[in-house]
């Protein structure tokens, strides 16, 4: 099993339900990790043919977030998690989405969700 972690992916999107949030994009900070099976043969060959390409996975997340509109941080987090789990090679995923400066006197508010594929 291998784990890929993508840290501090800073994107802009429409998030929130207050009037100003509906017309102005805001920053979100996304961290996610995914676990996937790796065979010993794969690791010894150093061949990219059967790799889980973290660049492609991240590009899917970027596109989804930037094109989307969500009122709730919980729903955005849940939808990113489901997007990651669409790839059957991913056995576990954990997503944390931060909304910087969502509350006065705080640096950020975040929601964390995780999912394990049942076997």
For each residue, the residues with C-beta under 8 A, 3 or more apart:
1: 35 36 37 38 91
2: 35 36 37 38
3: 33 34 35
4: 33 34 36 52 54 57
5: 31 32 33
6: 9 30 31 32 33 54 57 58 61
7: 31
8: 29 31
9: 6 29 30 31 32 58 61 62
10: 27 28 29 30
11: 27 28 30 62 65 66
12: 25 26 27 28 66
13: 25 26 28 65 66 68 69 70 76
14: 21 22 24 25 26 68 69 70
15: 21 26 28 69 70 71 73 76 99
16: 21 22 26 71 99
17: 21 22 71 72
18: 21 22
19: 22 23
20: 23 24
21: 14 15 16 17 18 24 26
22: 14 16 17 18 19
23: 19 20
24: 14 20 21
25: 12 13 14
26: 12 13 14 15 16 21 99 100
27: 10 11 12 99 100
28: 10 11 12 13 15 65 76 97 98 99 100
29: 8 9 10 97 98 100 108 110
30: 6 9 10 11 61 65 80 95 96 97 98
31: 5 6 7 8 9 95 96 98
32: 5 6 9 61 80 84 93 94 95 96
33: 3 4 5 6 93 94
34: 3 4 52 57 84 90 92 93
35: 1 2 3 90 91 92 93
36: 1 2 4 52 89 90 91
37: 1 2 89 91
38: 1 2 42 43
39: 42 43
40: 43 44
41: 44 45
42: 38 39 45 47 50 51
43: 38 39 40 46
44: 40 41
45: 41 42
46: 43
47: 42 50 51
48: 51 53
49:
50: 42 47
51: 42 47 48
52: 4 34 36 57 87 89 90
53: 48 56 57
54: 4 6 57 58
55: 58 59
56: 53 59 60
57: 4 6 34 52 53 54 60 61 84 87
58: 6 9 54 55 61 62
59: 55 56 62 63
60: 56 57 63 64 83
61: 6 9 30 32 57 58 64 65 80 83 84
62: 9 11 58 59 65 66
63: 59 60 66 67
64: 60 61 67 68 79 80 83
65: 11 13 28 30 61 62 68 76 80
66: 11 12 13 62 63
67: 63 64
68: 13 14 64 65 76 79
69: 13 14 15
70: 13 14 15 73 75 76 79
71: 15 16 17 75
72: 17 75 76
73: 15 70 76 77 97 99 102 109 110 111
74: 77 78 111 113
75: 70 71 72 78 79
76: 13 15 28 65 68 70 72 73 79 80 97 111
77: 73 74 80 81 95 96 97 111 112 113
78: 74 75 81 82 113
79: 64 68 70 75 76 82 83
80: 30 32 61 64 65 76 77 83 84 95 97
81: 77 78 84 85 93 95 113 114 115
82: 78 79 85 86 115
83: 60 61 64 79 80 86
84: 32 34 57 61 80 81 87 90 93 95
85: 81 82 90 93 115 117
86: 82 83
87: 52 57 84 90
88: 117
89: 36 37 52
90: 34 35 36 52 84 85 87 93 117
91: 1 35 36 37 116 117
92: 34 35 114 115 116 117
93: 32 33 34 35 81 84 85 90 114 115
94: 32 33 112 113 114
95: 30 31 32 77 80 81 84 112 113 114
96: 30 31 32 77 110 111 112
97: 28 29 30 73 76 77 80 110 111
98: 28 29 30 31 108 109 110
99: 15 16 26 27 28 73 102 108 109 110
100: 26 27 28 29 107 108
101: 106 107 108
102: 73 99 106 108 109
103: 106 109
104:
105:
106: 101 102 103 109
107: 100 101
108: 29 98 99 100 101 102
109: 73 98 99 102 103 106
110: 29 73 96 97 98 99
111: 73 74 76 77 96 97
112: 77 94 95 96
113: 74 77 78 81 94 95
114: 81 92 93 94 95
115: 81 82 85 92 93
116: 91 92
117: 85 88 90 91 92
118:
119:
